[in-house]
Amino acid sequence: MTRVKFLTLALILVLTASFSQAAPASAAGFVSSASVRTLAFGGLLGDLLAFLSDLGGLISSLLGGESKDGNGGGAGPQLSSLPPSAIIVPLSGAGAVGRFFRVPDRYPGANYAKSRKVCPMYYIADQWVDYEVIDAGGGEKLERWGTVVLRRPDPQIIWPIGRETDEWLTAHAHYHRSSSGGGHWEYRRKLPEHWNIRYGELTFLIRPTNFKHTGLFPEQAVNWSWIMDKIRDAGRPVRLLNLFAYTGGATVAAASAGAEVVHVDAAKGMVQWAKENAALSGLADRPIRYITDDVFKFVQREQRRGRKYDAIVMDPPSYGRGPNGEMWKLETSLYPFLESCLPILSDEPLFVLINAYTTGLSPAVLNNLLKMTIGRKFGGTIRCGEIGLPITRSGLVLPCGILGRWEAS
Ligand SMILES: C[S@@+](CC[C@H](N)C(=O)[O-])C[C@H]1O[C@@H](n2cnc3c(N)ncnc32)[C@H](O)[C@@H]1O
């Protein structure tokens, strides 16, 4: 690093002496476009510092110095593929992440500067009566689903079990992961094949599946409550599109609050389960359309038909497949997918909610994606954060993913 600093200083001196000339064109491919562009706009001191900072980053990377970008640049839209108004220019070395961004004032439409604040929140689903995380430790959680106690693995739980009480040992069923990837349930007490639990006015069918799931993500209750409040407070009819809709937690919440809902999922079995949840919640006669399709294909079809929605909710997986094998990969699919949702939002949309459970994805990523797509077109307010469930025995919080919410102002 000392050698890097020395070389950086030497180059700074040489370049400062000849700075009345333009920035070296040959370096433009490496030095971030910020410095190149701001130098062209005028030789303010701040621009000079930005340029020098970039140059330091360049030299450091050329000498194999430490990269500031822990993920090697990551996925996402290439700057060159974005319309000019979407370009964000990094102030520090090429590919730097986690630093402030400069958006030149004179850059048309680049209005992110006004809303640079990102303030992740913690959203805790603490209004459950029928569900509870009793305890968590040693890579597993002990949960109560109504009167049934299940013991399931959870990769977030890297702390030890405080005390392996009888409850841990006498859970109705224990899911064991196998080294080959799958797993199986070990039944210790007689368990109904399926049963119901309630969240306020909503009722859900719970059924342990071969792949560890129960058919419900209880932390999503924070989103259901928010969706219901937004729809009830809207004071107008709301058409909501639920994408990657799974067993329909958000569908029944929205329908219960009075929205017309279109529910889309690739898996026929999940769509059927969602219908059962709607019926159990007394919503069988509500205006809900169930579609088994690939979300990309469906949204493109809705674009062609000119159909519009006041609210969109999505819970994309890290990887997924449409009914005909269409590939979904969150890292590369989410940004273009959000862009494709823009034309199907009504003129005055109410909200857009993204939920995700992808390892390593920060809530600020959802904040950025929403800003660059929905926020750029409609203004509004964006909030992001982590979702969690309270753990009764320890008073700790179990992290369960992230969310990003866009709301009209
Ligand atoms: C993580 S789950 C959603 C959880 C659910 N929204 C909730 O909150 O309870 C992901 C769902 O996306 C669906 N899926 C995956 N790839 C898809 C695709 N390309 N098109 C439509 N649905 C897809 C899966 O069938 C699955 O039901």
The ligand as an SDF file (V2000), in Angstrom:
LIG
                    3D

 27 29  0  0  0  0  0  0  0  0999 V2000
  -40.2970  -17.4420   -2.4710 C   0  0  0  0  0  0  0  0  0  0  0  0
  -41.7400  -18.0140   -3.1500 S   0  0  0  0  0  0  0  0  0  0  0  0
  -42.8370  -16.6820   -2.8500 C   0  0  0  0  0  0  0  0  0  0  0  0
  -43.3290  -16.5410   -1.4110 C   0  0  0  0  0  0  0  0  0  0  0  0
  -44.7000  -15.8590   -1.2300 C   0  0  0  0  0  0  0  0  0  0  0  0
  -44.8580  -14.7210   -2.0940 N   0  0  0  0  0  0  0  0  0  0  0  0
  -45.0290  -15.5020    0.1970 C   0  0  0  0  0  0  0  0  0  0  0  0
  -44.8360  -14.3800    0.6110 O   0  0  0  0  0  0  0  0  0  0  0  0
  -45.4560  -16.3570    0.9720 O   0  0  0  0  0  0  0  0  0  0  0  0
  -41.3510  -17.9590   -4.8420 C   0  0  0  0  0  0  0  0  0  0  0  0
  -42.4580  -18.3870   -5.7850 C   0  0  0  0  0  0  0  0  0  0  0  0
  -42.0620  -17.9710   -7.0940 O   0  0  0  0  0  0  0  0  0  0  0  0
  -42.5290  -18.9120   -8.0250 C   0  0  0  0  0  0  0  0  0  0  0  0
  -41.7200  -18.7300   -9.2430 N   0  0  0  0  0  0  0  0  0  0  0  0
  -40.4220  -18.9750   -9.4320 C   0  0  0  0  0  0  0  0  0  0  0  0
  -40.0250  -18.6340  -10.6850 N   0  0  0  0  0  0  0  0  0  0  0  0
  -41.1240  -18.1400  -11.3070 C   0  0  0  0  0  0  0  0  0  0  0  0
  -41.3960  -17.6210  -12.6070 C   0  0  0  0  0  0  0  0  0  0  0  0
  -40.4320  -17.5330  -13.5190 N   0  0  0  0  0  0  0  0  0  0  0  0
  -42.6290  -17.1860  -12.8810 N   0  0  0  0  0  0  0  0  0  0  0  0
  -43.6270  -17.2840  -11.9500 C   0  0  0  0  0  0  0  0  0  0  0  0
  -43.4390  -17.7650  -10.7010 N   0  0  0  0  0  0  0  0  0  0  0  0
  -42.2110  -18.1940  -10.3820 C   0  0  0  0  0  0  0  0  0  0  0  0
  -42.4010  -20.2500   -7.3400 C   0  0  0  0  0  0  0  0  0  0  0  0
  -43.3100  -21.1990   -7.8900 O   0  0  0  0  0  0  0  0  0  0  0  0
  -42.7150  -19.8790   -5.8790 C   0  0  0  0  0  0  0  0  0  0  0  0
  -44.0570  -20.1330   -5.5730 O   0  0  0  0  0  0  0  0  0  0  0  0
  1  2  1  0
  2  3  1  0
  2 10  1  0
  3  4  1  0
  4  5  1  0
  5  6  1  0
  5  7  1  0
  7  8  2  0
  7  9  1  0
 10 11  1  0
 11 12  1  0
 11 26  1  0
 12 13  1  0
 13 14  1  0
 13 24  1  0
 14 15  1  0
 14 23  1  0
 15 16  2  0
 16 17  1  0
 17 18  1  0
 17 23  2  0
 18 19  1  0
 18 20  2  0
 20 21  1  0
 21 22  2  0
 22 23  1  0
 24 25  1  0
 24 26  1  0
 26 27  1  0
M  CHG  2   2   1   9  -1
M  END
$$$$
